[in-house]
């Protein structure tokens, strides 16, 4: 069983970027350019390593190799993105790896890529890359190659050695459980569960009981055995259920116009553990968004645009406008799921401005964009 934090450390300590490993300070697959570059690297790494894993480490400075971290990236649908744009797509997983020195909510992103043994190529045009293009790695660079290329295995032994050095042990597991329960989340209700005598899941959050059901907010969930953060949110609420074989969460989002707020189920995630030391993670988007009258939404959408223009012009907001700003991300999300697709671009473009103006609103915009990303990839 691999400790993913040790794996990241081994990749950073012993290898410059090469044909099986890339590092990025950040990625942005919400924008077309960022999505295209990400797919290019995934394609190149898969083709350059047909018989072993390849990796992209995200949240690392280019020059000093220092671990800076990125926001927790909750995207169980990233395989759908790869399947949509790549021919012979590799298996891909994005995992959030906590490091003790990083602030709350910051992690290192680890993308693991596994080729299916066939030449991977772009399925269709995206940004400046044409459908049919095949990418390979040459050192630290992903480059297009001509048709008729063959896959060559060059890295199996090197990757196997790195993964062997990242094997977990009982000391790392116990230290991780104690740190999670007694230090990082001592102010929250926390617990743990051992599955199949091998896997340890820890979770923490604020508990509240509604109609006999326990909900958690400010939630943090980690698979301690592999040092992988499974869920993190300061906003949304979830329910947790488990038995001897599985651990299940249902995430809820609070939406509504004005004071008419309700909780809507967003996604169900089930971790199933097996006796042979393996596990699966299956997610199911169960979001049924609220529907509203289009005339009402046109009024709200245009009011939000006017509000953003006022902020851009550095004009003072009235008390009512400040209240509308606090609801902007929710109302723009409602507009989006009711057919106002340009609401996503508006929020993306407003993020830098809102980050300087009002941090809570900026955080809520990020949450709304995360939900839109999930819906789109499904």
N, C-alpha and C positions, 0 to 999 in steps of 0.2 A: 504494500500500500504506500503510495507516494505522498509525502508531505509537500504540498504545493508551494509553501513558503520557502522550504529548502531548495526546491527545484528552481524557483526564481533566483535565489541567491547563487546557486551553482551556475546558472546561465549567465548571470551578470559578472560573476567572479572569474570564470575560467574561459569565457568565449567573447570575442568581438562579434559584431553582427556578421552572419555568414549564411550559408545556403540552407541551414535548418533553423535559424533563429534571427528574429528582427526585434527591434525595440522602438518604441514611440513615446514621445512625451504626452501625446493625447491623440485621439481619433474623433472624428465627427461624422458618423454615418447618418445624421439627420439631414446633411447637405449632399447634393449630388456629387460634388468634387470629392468630398471626404469618403463617401460611399464607394466611388469608383476606385480611389487609391487603395482602400481597404481590400476590395475584391481583387485588385491586381496583386497585392502581396499574398493573399490567401491562395490564389491560383498559382503564383510562382513557387511558393513554399511547398504546395502539394506536389507540383510537377518535379521539384528538385529532390523530393524525398518520398519515393513511391512505396517504401517498405517500413517506414518508421514515422514517429511523430515529428512535427515541426511546431515552432512556438513564436508568438508575438507577445512581448511584454510591454504593457502600456502604463505610463506614469513614471518614466525614467528619463532623466536629463541626458541629452546627447553627449555633451562634452565631458562632464565629470562622472557620468554613470551613477548619479545620486538618485535615490528613491524619493520622488516628490509626491507621488500618489495622484489619483484622479477620483472623481465622484463615483460612488457605487453605481454600477451599470446593470440594471435589472432588465435583462433582455433574453428571455428564454426562447424567443422566436428567431434568433440570429441564424439558425440553420435554414429557416424558410427564406431568408434574404439570400444566402449562398445558393440555395437550390434554384431560386428564381433567376439568377444572373449567370450561373456557371454551368457549363456542360460537363458531365462527369464530376459533379461536385464532391469535394471531400467531406468527411464528417468533421464537424467543428463544434467546439465548446468554448464559451466565454465564462471565466470564473473570476470572482472577486476575492483577492487574497489580502487579508488584514496584516498590517505590520504595526508593532507596538508603538513606534514613534510617530505614526501618522495621526492627524486629528480625527475626531469622530466623523464617520461617514466617508472618509478617504481610504482608498484601498489601492492595490496594484492590480491591474487587469491582466489576466493570463489567457491568451487565446491558444488553444491546442488544436492542431490541424492534422488530420489523418487521411492520406490519399486512399482512393478506392482502387489504385493500381492501374488506372487508365489516364490518358492525357486529358488534363483539365483545360478548358478554354472559356472565353466569354460567350455566353449564349446570345447576347444582344448588345446593341450599342449602349454605352453609358459614358457621359461626359465626353472626353476626347478619345476614348478607346472604342474600337470597332468590334462588333460581334464577330466571333471566330478567332480573335487574337489569342495566342498561347504565350504565357509568360513563364520564364525560368529565373532562377537566382544566379547571378554572377557575383560572387562575394557578398557584399552587403546591399546590392542593387537588384531590383526586379526589372527585367528587360523582356521586351517582346521577342519571339523567335519565329522562324519560318515554319511552314507546314511540314509534316513528315518527320517531326522530331521523335526521338525515342527516350523513354524514361530510364535513367541509370541510377542505381543505388550506390551512394558514396558515403553515407553517414550513419548507417545502422549501428555500428560499434560505438561511435562517439556519443550518440543519443542514448544508447543502452547504458553506457558508463555514467552519464549525467543522471539518468533516472535512478540508477542503482545507488548513487551517493545521496539521493533525496528520499530514501526509504524512511518511513516513520518508525518511531519506537515508543515504548510505554512512558518514558520520561517526558517526551515532547507532548504526548497526549494528556498526561496528568497536569503538567504545567499549564497547558492550554485551558483545561477545564477550570482549574483554580483561578487563573487570571480572568477568565470570562465571568465567573460567578462572584468572586470575592473582591475583585479590583475594578474592572471596567464597568460592571453593572451592579454594584453594591447598593445603589439607590433604587433599583427596580426589582419587581418580582421576577425571579429567574429559576430555571430548572434545567434538567438534562435527562436524556434517555439513552441507554446502551442497546444497540440492535445487533443481534447475531454474534454477541461477544466480541465484536470488532469495531463497530462504528459508534461514535459518540456524537449526538446532536445536542447542542446547548441553545436555549432561547431565553430572551429577557424582554420585558415590556411593562407598561402600565396596564393592570388588569381592571376590567369593569364587567359586571354581570347585567345583562339585559334579557329579560324573559327566560331566565335559566341558562342562557348562552354566555360563555366567557369570551370577551373580545380583548385584544391587545393593541395598544398604541405605543409609539416610540419603540418599534419592534426591531430587535437584532436577533438573527438566527445564524448559527454557524455549525458546519460539519467539522468538528474539532480535529478529528482523525486526519483530515487532509488539509486543515487550515484553509477552508473555503467558506466565505461568507455567503449564505444562501439567500438572505433577505435583509434589507435595511430600509427603514422609512421613518421619518419624523412626523409624517402627515397621515398616511392611510392606516386603516385598522384591519386586523386579520383575526381569523379563528384558527386554532390549532387542534388537531386530533391525531392520535397515534394508537397503534396496536403493536404486537410483537414483530410484525414484518414491515410496517410502513409508517411514514410520518407525512401528514397532510396539512396543507395550509390553504385557506381561501382568503384572498385579498379583497377588501371593499374600498370603494372610493365614495366620498361624500360630494354630491352634486345637487344643484337646484338653483332656481332663480330667486333672488332676494332672500327672504327668510324661509322659503319652502325647500329646505335641505333634506335629502334622504340618502341612505347608504345603498349603493348598488354593487353586487358581486362583480369583480373584475376577472380574476383568474384563480383557478384551482391548480395546485402543484402537489404531486404525490411522489415522494421518495420511497422506493421499494428496495429492501435489502435482502440479499440471498445468502444461503449457507456457504457458497463457494467464494465468498469474499468480494462480491461485486454488488453494484447497486444501479438502479435506473432512476432518472428524473423525468417525469412526464407532466406536461403542463397543458391545461385546457382553458382557452379564453371563454368565459361565460358571461361576458359583458352585454347587457341589453340596455342601451342608453335611453334616457328619458327623451320623449318627443314633445316639441312645442310648436305653437303656431308660428309660421314663417314671418308674418308681419311683426309680431312681437320681437322675434330674433333680429330682424333687420334694424329695428329701432335700437336694440341693445348693441348690436355689432357696430353700427355707425357711431353710437355714443362712445364706445370703447376707442374707436379710431380717433375721434375728436379729443378724447382724454390723453391719448398717447402724443398727439400733436401738441397739446398744451404743455405736456412735460418736456417735449423736445424743445419747445420755445422758451423753456425755463420760466413759465408763468406759475403763479401761486395757485394751488388747488383749494377749492372750497371744502368744508367738512363733508358734504355729500359726495363730492368728487373723490375725496380720499377714501370714503367707504366704497365707492364704485371701483377704485383701484384695487382694493383688497379682494374684490370679487372678480377681477378681470380674468384671471386664468381659468376660473371655473366657468364663467359665462362664455369665454372664447372656446373652451373645450366643448361646451354644449352646442355652440354654433357650428363647430367643426363636424360633430357627429350627426348634425341635422342638415348637412349639405353645404356648409360654408367652408369649402376646402382651403380657401385662402387664409383662413384664421391661423393655420399652422405657420405659414410664412410670416404673418404679422407678428406672432409671438417670437419666432426665431430672430427676426430682425430687431425686435424690441429688447431682447435679453440684455445686451451690453448697456443700454441706456437705463433700464430698470434696475440693473445690478447696482449702479451708482446712486440711484434715486431712492430705492426702497428694497432692502434685502429680503424681507419676508415674501413680498410679491414676486421677486425674482425666483426664490426657491419654489413657490407654488407654480410658476410658469414652467420650470423644469419638470415638475411632477406631471403637469398636463401634457407636455411634450412626450414624456415617457409613456403615458397611457396611449397617446396617438401612435407612437412607434409600435407598441404591442398590437394595437388594432390593425395597423397597416400590414405588419408582417404575418398576421394570421390569415 
